[in-house]
């Protein structure tokens, strides 16, 4: 039961972070866009590391739920 809870948490968090990290060029007229929010390469690299950690935890909890 606890494994499935963490599985859901990591899956939703991964989807949220991937959507947050994906570049969106359709809102050119908006004054605050995503490139201004994440303008430092270190923040972009940090988000990519968090996404990689979430994906690995998702796979680990998937394997644990099958056992």
Secondary structure, 3 states (H helix, E strand, C coil): CHHHHHHHHHHHHHHHHHHHHCCCCCCCCCCCCHHHHCCCHHHHHHHHHHHHHHHHHHHHHHHHHHC
